[in-house]
Amino acid sequence: MELAIKELEEKARAAGAASKKLAFLPTDVKNRALLNVAEALIGKQD
């Protein structure tokens, strides 16, 4: 269980860092990034 918590914390930190980088990008670039994430999530559904 502790490993799962550490993995979740690492992912949260990475997401926070990514959001700070994305904040300064143009809207079209951010929209494209969101679409790519959405497509990846949909592709992982089973």
Secondary structure, DSSP 8 states (H G I E B T S, - for coil): -HHHHHHHHHHHHHHHHHHHHHTTS-HHHHHHHHHHHHHHHHHT--
